[in-house]
Amino acid sequence: MTESSKKSREATRMKHLALKRLTKGKVHVEIDPHTGRAKGPNRNDFVSYLGVLARSKVSILERSWDHVIEADKNMIWQDICVS
């Protein structure tokens, strides 16, 4: 395989979740009340979706979640609630 024909990795956008929501409605995600972590059959999709949201809404230059401004956190929370 030559360098020009080498396939590069593309950004993850979780398009299959958007399609699933259009056809089946909202996807239910269980949250463990003791740990606050997602569990159940939709756990992996939910965690991946959160990663996509964070990468698309928060600058890579932020040192930690504690340094993200509240307006950005609220925008991400609204996206999660709508999805």
C-alpha positions in Angstrom: 0.0 0.0 0.0 1.4 3.4 -1.0 1.4 6.4 1.2 -1.1 8.2 -1.0 -3.6 5.3 -0.8 -3.2 4.7 3.0 -6.6 5.2 4.7 -6.5 7.7 7.6 -8.7 7.6 10.7 -11.7 9.9 10.6 -13.3 11.7 13.5 -16.0 9.8 15.4 -19.4 11.5 15.2 -21.7 8.7 16.5 -24.0 9.0 13.5 -25.5 5.6 14.3 -26.9 7.0 17.6 -28.6 9.8 15.7 -30.2 7.3 13.3 -31.2 5.0 16.2 -32.9 8.0 17.9 -34.8 8.9 14.8 -36.1 5.4 14.3 -36.6 4.2 17.9 -36.8 7.3 20.0 -34.5 8.1 23.0 -32.1 5.5 24.1 -32.4 4.6 27.8 -29.2 4.6 29.8 -29.1 3.2 33.4 -27.0 5.1 35.9 -25.6 3.3 38.9 -26.7 5.4 41.9 -23.7 4.5 44.0 -21.0 5.3 41.5 -22.8 7.7 39.1 -21.5 5.7 36.1 -23.5 4.4 33.2 -24.4 0.7 33.1 -26.5 -1.7 31.0 -26.6 -2.5 27.3 -26.4 1.1 26.1 -23.4 2.0 28.3 -20.7 1.9 25.6 -22.7 4.1 23.2 -23.4 6.6 25.9 -19.8 6.9 27.1 -18.6 7.2 23.5 -21.2 9.9 22.8 -20.0 11.9 25.9 -16.5 11.7 24.5 -17.6 13.1 21.2 -19.5 15.9 22.9 -16.5 16.8 25.0 -14.1 16.8 22.1 -16.5 19.0 20.0 -17.5 21.5 22.7 -14.4 21.9 24.9 -11.0 23.2 23.9 -8.1 20.7 24.0 -6.2 23.4 25.8 -8.3 23.2 29.0 -6.2 21.6 31.8 -9.1 19.7 33.4 -12.9 19.6 33.6 -12.7 22.0 36.6 -11.3 24.7 34.3 -14.2 24.4 31.7 -16.5 27.5 32.0 -19.9 26.8 33.4 -21.6 28.0 30.1 -19.9 25.2 28.2 -20.8 22.6 30.8 -24.4 23.7 30.6 -24.4 23.5 26.8 -23.0 19.9 27.0 -25.6 19.0 29.7 -28.4 20.3 27.4 -27.1 18.2 24.6 -27.1 15.1 26.8 -30.7 15.8 28.0 -32.0 16.3 24.5 -30.3 13.2 23.1 
